[in-house]
């Protein structure tokens, strides 16, 4: 027996619209998802599991490289499909923290903190899960725009998705998951209030170098406000990157060059060097317009302090897929608007709360890297909070909400002017602590 949705129609059965003469001539998809990253794949899977006819569009051929550290923290793991097997390249049990290359300390954990993946492999498995659920995948399909009015749109329940070659695809609901430079986001009117530049290199290394990094990552608090660098090991390759506020690309490039040189990695030839802009939404930025929703990077949904976006894409994508189904079923604009507002509420009440705390954190610690570094290497509760967040047992918002001391400290720092901390001697060698 075929799976059926709320309206009783069999999954995979074609909708159609009629011309003025009444002849049925054009297939209409229930949900079209634009972009096959974590957000888009999650949205397509959620809608397909509800028994709807879903088309997943991706402009590239899969698998494809994405500029991303590939860290899978607890919230990302918890948002994956049941039975999903993570293609982990490394299991992280130790974190080395440094302050612009100085005062290096390593914290270790008996339990895994988080995992590392190659995005090409990870995204492909998410797409495979969506296809198994019933979604249809179409690659090399670049979308130029969407239209909700005009000659390409046969009725008020339909959205026209226009491909770059001129082809028109019709849908009852559309989910934009087409990245930080989203065309669907532009249609919705997404507004941004934080844009950062991330630079990254994939560096193949010999076995003796890879062994030194096995199970351990490096996080370096950088010389620019709000900046940091990372080394994420993935077998015989190190993902090395830095991120800082957009506006001084030359300084960000110098940071990456200095960072790589300090680590003794400048002599190895990167297999890939890339850059990427991360964009955080303004708090009042829309998440929908008519029958079109946006999720993940297309909506500017990521954690403003760490710029972690995978978990935000997975979670918002799932929500977008679920509410796109309801929008597809909506019989008129009023009902569609009601369902879109419900999606907005679901995103804001969860991910929006986490983003608000992240904005406070980057405001407090962005200009106070030494204070943050000192807390993480010398104050056990700060390290415990870091470990709990990466494992998924709590969130930044949860810590601020549930721990009065953390809430008071953050409020005090909110009000205080950043001050340069006194220089301290850097003890010889690197210490290591196991928790």
C-alpha positions in Angstrom: 0.0 0.0 0.0 1.5 3.4 -0.9 2.1 5.9 1.9 -0.4 8.7 1.8 -0.3 12.2 3.1 -2.9 14.1 5.1 -5.0 14.7 1.9 -5.1 11.0 1.2 -3.3 11.2 -2.1 -0.8 8.4 -2.8 2.9 9.4 -2.5 4.3 10.0 -5.9 1.0 10.6 -7.6 1.2 13.6 -9.9 -0.7 16.8 -9.4 -1.4 18.8 -12.5 -2.8 22.2 -13.4 -5.1 22.9 -16.3 -5.0 25.3 -19.1 -7.9 27.6 -19.7 -9.4 25.0 -21.9 -9.4 22.6 -19.0 -6.9 20.1 -20.3 -4.4 18.9 -17.7 -0.9 19.6 -19.1 1.7 20.5 -16.4 2.9 18.5 -13.5 3.0 20.3 -10.2 5.2 19.1 -7.4 4.0 19.2 -3.8 7.4 20.6 -2.6 10.4 21.7 -4.5 13.6 22.1 -2.5 16.4 24.2 -3.9 19.9 23.2 -2.7 21.1 19.7 -1.6 23.2 20.6 1.4 22.3 19.5 4.9 19.3 21.9 5.1 17.9 21.0 1.7 18.4 17.3 2.1 16.7 17.4 5.5 13.8 19.4 4.1 13.3 17.0 1.2 13.5 14.0 3.4 10.9 15.4 5.9 8.5 16.3 3.1 8.9 12.9 1.4 8.4 11.0 4.6 5.0 12.7 4.9 4.1 11.1 1.6 4.4 14.1 -0.7 5.9 14.4 -4.2 9.2 16.1 -3.6 11.8 17.4 -6.1 15.3 18.2 -4.8 17.3 20.6 -7.1 21.1 21.0 -6.9 23.1 23.2 -9.2 26.3 21.1 -8.9 27.0 17.5 -9.6 27.2 15.4 -6.4 29.3 14.8 -4.5 30.9 18.3 -4.4 33.3 20.1 -2.0 32.1 22.6 0.5 34.3 25.1 2.5 33.5 23.8 6.0 35.4 22.5 9.0 33.0 19.5 9.1 32.6 19.4 12.8 29.5 17.3 13.9 28.5 18.4 17.3 25.7 16.9 19.4 22.8 18.9 18.0 23.9 17.9 14.5 24.0 14.2 15.4 20.6 14.4 17.1 19.0 15.9 14.0 20.1 13.1 11.7 17.7 10.5 10.2 17.2 7.4 12.3 19.9 4.8 11.6 22.0 7.4 9.7 25.7 6.2 9.7 28.0 9.2 10.0 31.1 9.0 7.7 33.4 10.1 10.5 37.0 10.7 9.5 38.1 11.5 13.1 36.7 11.2 16.6 37.8 14.1 18.7 38.9 13.6 22.4 41.2 16.5 22.9 41.3 20.2 22.1 44.3 22.4 22.0 43.6 26.1 22.7 46.0 28.8 21.8 46.0 32.6 21.9 47.3 33.8 18.5 49.8 31.0 18.6 50.8 31.5 22.3 49.9 30.1 25.6 49.0 26.7 24.1 47.2 24.3 26.3 45.5 21.0 25.6 42.3 19.7 27.3 41.5 16.0 27.0 38.3 14.0 27.6 37.7 10.3 28.1 34.5 10.7 26.1 34.3 11.8 22.5 33.6 15.5 22.2 32.5 15.6 18.5 33.2 14.0 15.2 34.7 15.3 11.9 33.5 14.6 8.4 34.2 15.5 4.9 31.3 17.5 3.7 31.2 15.9 0.3 30.6 12.5 1.9 28.3 13.8 4.6 26.1 15.7 2.2 25.9 12.8 -0.2 24.6 10.5 2.5 22.0 13.0 3.6 20.8 13.3 0.0 20.7 9.5 -0.3 18.5 9.4 2.8 16.1 11.9 1.2 16.0 9.8 -2.0 15.3 6.7 0.0 12.4 8.5 1.6 10.9 9.2 -1.8 12.4 12.5 -3.0 13.5 12.9 -6.6 17.0 14.4 -7.1 18.0 16.5 -10.0 21.5 17.8 -10.3 23.0 20.4 -12.6 19.8 22.4 -12.1 20.7 26.0 -11.3 17.7 28.1 -10.2 17.6 31.7 -11.4 14.5 32.9 -9.6 11.1 32.0 -8.2 7.8 33.7 -9.1 4.5 33.7 -7.1 2.7 36.0 -9.5 2.7 36.5 -13.3 2.2 34.5 -16.5 4.4 31.6 -15.3 2.1 31.0 -12.3 -1.2 29.3 -13.3 -3.0 29.9 -10.0 -2.6 31.3 -6.5 -1.7 27.9 -5.0 1.3 27.5 -7.2 4.9 28.8 -7.2 7.1 28.8 -10.4 10.7 27.9 -10.0 12.6 29.2 -13.1 15.9 27.4 -14.0 18.8 29.2 -15.5 18.1 27.6 -18.9 14.6 29.0 -18.9 12.7 25.8 -17.8 9.8 26.3 -15.4 9.0 23.9 -12.6 5.8 24.3 -10.6 5.2 23.5 -7.0 2.7 24.0 -4.2 5.5 25.0 -1.8 9.2 25.8 -2.2 12.0 25.5 0.3 15.1 27.6 -0.3 18.3 25.9 1.0 20.7 27.3 -1.6 23.4 28.6 0.6 24.6 32.0 1.9 24.3 33.7 -1.5 20.7 32.4 -1.9 18.5 33.5 -4.7 15.5 32.2 -2.8 16.6 34.2 0.2 16.7 37.3 -1.9 13.1 36.6 -3.0 12.0 36.2 0.6 13.9 39.3 1.6 16.3 37.8 4.0 18.3 40.6 5.9 21.7 40.1 7.4 23.5 41.8 10.3 26.8 39.9 10.4 28.9 38.8 7.5 32.2 36.9 8.1 35.0 35.7 5.8 36.2 32.1 6.2 39.4 30.9 4.5 40.3 27.2 4.5 42.9 24.8 3.1 42.8 21.0 2.8 46.4 19.9 3.5 47.5 16.3 2.8 50.2 15.4 5.3 52.6 12.4 5.8 51.6 9.7 8.3 53.9 11.0 11.1 52.3 14.4 11.0 48.8 12.9 10.8 49.6 10.8 13.9 50.4 13.9 15.9 46.9 15.3 15.2 44.9 12.0 15.6 41.9 12.6 17.8 42.9 16.3 18.6 41.8 19.6 17.1 43.3 23.1 17.6 41.3 26.2 18.2 43.3 29.4 18.1 41.8 32.7 19.2 43.1 35.1 16.5 44.5 38.6 16.3 41.4 40.2 14.9 38.2 40.8 16.9 35.9 37.8 16.8 38.4 35.8 14.8 39.7 32.3 15.3 41.5 29.6 13.5 41.2 25.8 13.5 43.0 22.6 12.6 40.6 19.6 12.1 42.3 16.3 11.3 40.7 13.9 8.9 42.9 10.9 8.4 45.8 11.9 6.2 44.5 15.4 5.6 44.3 18.5 7.9 41.5 21.0 7.4 43.2 24.3 8.3 41.1 27.5 8.4 40.5 30.9 9.9 37.4 33.2 10.1 37.0 36.9 10.9 34.6 39.7 10.2 34.3 40.6 6.5 35.9 43.9 5.5 39.6 43.3 5.8 40.3 40.3 3.6 44.0 41.0 3.5 44.3 40.8 7.3 42.3 37.5 7.2 44.6 36.1 4.6 47.7 37.1 6.6 46.2 35.4 9.7 45.8 32.2 7.7 49.4 32.4 6.3 50.9 33.2 9.8 48.8 30.4 11.4 49.8 27.8 8.9 53.5 28.8 9.1 53.5 28.7 13.0 52.1 25.2 12.8 54.9 24.0 10.5 52.4 23.2 7.7 53.4 25.9 5.2 55.7 23.4 3.4 52.9 21.1 2.5 50.9 21.8 -0.7 47.1 22.2 -0.1 44.9 20.0 -2.3 42.2 22.6 -2.0 42.2 26.3 -1.0 38.9 28.0 -0.7 37.0 30.9 0.8 33.4 31.4 2.0 31.2 34.1 3.4 29.0 33.2 6.4 26.0 35.4 6.9 23.8 35.7 10.0 20.3 36.9 9.7 19.0 40.0 11.4 16.6 39.2 14.2 13.6 40.6 12.3 14.6 39.0 9.0 11.7 37.1 7.3 11.8 33.3 6.9 9.0 33.1 4.4 7.1 34.9 1.6 3.9 33.4 0.4 4.4 29.7 -0.3 8.2 30.0 -0.1 10.3 29.2 3.0 14.1 29.5 3.6 16.3 27.5 5.9 19.9 27.0 6.9 22.5 29.4 5.3 19.8 30.7 2.9 18.0 32.1 5.9 21.1 33.3 7.6 20.7 30.7 10.3 23.9 29.8 12.1 25.5 30.4 15.5 27.0 34.0 15.4 29.9 33.4 17.7 31.3 30.1 16.5 29.7 30.4 13.0 28.6 26.7 13.4 26.0 26.1 10.7 25.6 22.4 10.1 23.3 21.8 13.1 21.3 24.9 12.2 20.8 23.7 8.7 19.8 20.2 9.7 17.3 21.4 12.3 15.8 24.3 10.3 15.7 22.1 7.2 13.6 19.5 8.9 11.2 22.1 10.2 11.0 23.7 6.7 10.2 20.3 5.2 7.4 19.7 7.7 5.8 23.1 7.3 6.2 23.0 3.5 3.9 20.0 3.5 1.3 22.0 5.4 1.7 25.0 3.0 1.4 22.6 0.0 -1.9 21.4 1.5 -3.2 25.0 2.2 -6.2 25.8 0.0 -5.8 29.6 0.1 -3.3 32.4 0.9 -4.6 32.9 4.4 -4.0 29.2 5.4 -0.6 29.2 3.6 0.4 32.4 5.6 -0.7 30.8 8.8 1.5 27.8 8.3 4.4 29.9 7.3 4.0 31.9 10.5 4.0 28.6 12.4 7.3 27.7 10.8 8.8 31.1 11.7 7.7 30.7 15.3 9.2 27.2 15.5 12.5 28.4 14.2 12.6 31.5 16.4 11.6 29.8 19.6 14.5 27.3 19.2 17.3 28.3 16.9 16.5 32.0 17.3 17.1 31.8 21.0 20.4 30.2 20.5 21.4 32.8 18.0 20.5 35.6 20.4 22.8 34.2 23.0 25.5 33.7 20.4 25.3 37.4 19.5 25.8 38.3 23.1 28.8 35.9 23.3 30.6 37.4 20.3 29.9 40.9 21.6 31.4 39.9 25.0 34.3 37.7 24.0 35.1 38.9 20.5 37.2 41.7 21.8 38.3 39.7 24.9 40.1 36.7 23.5 42.6 36.5 26.4 39.7 36.3 28.9 38.0 33.5 27.0 41.3 31.6 26.6 42.1 31.9 30.3 38.7 30.6 31.2 38.8 27.6 28.9 42.3 26.4 29.9 42.2 27.3 33.6 38.5 27.2 34.8 37.0 23.8 34.9 33.4 24.9 34.6 34.2 26.7 31.4 35.8 23.6 29.9 32.9 21.5 31.2 30.4 23.8 29.4 32.4 23.6 26.2 32.4 19.8 26.4 28.7 19.6 27.2 27.8 21.9 24.2 29.9 19.9 21.8 28.4 16.6 23.0 24.9 18.1 22.8 23.9 17.7 26.4 23.2 21.5 26.6 23.4 24.6 24.5 24.8 28.1 25.0 21.2 29.3 25.6 20.7 26.4 28.1 23.8 27.4 30.1 22.8 31.0 30.3 19.2 30.1 31.2 19.9 27.4 33.8 23.1 28.7 35.5 22.6 31.9 37.5 26.3 32.5 37.9 26.9 32.2 34.1 23.9 34.6 33.5 25.3 37.1 36.0 28.8 37.0 34.6 27.6 37.4 31.0 25.4 40.4 32.1 28.4 42.0 33.9 30.6 41.6 30.8 27.8 42.9 28.6 28.0 46.2 30.5 31.8 46.4 30.9 34.2 48.0 28.4 36.7 45.6 27.0 40.1 46.1 28.5 43.5 44.8 27.5 44.5 42.0 29.9 48.1 42.2 31.2 50.7 40.1 29.4 51.7 36.9 31.1 54.8 34.8 30.5 54.2 31.8 28.3 55.5 28.8 30.2 57.8 26.5 28.2 56.1 23.6 26.5 52.4 22.7 26.2 50.5 21.3 29.1 47.8 18.8 28.9 44.9 18.1 31.2 42.5 15.2 31.1 39.0 15.6 32.4 
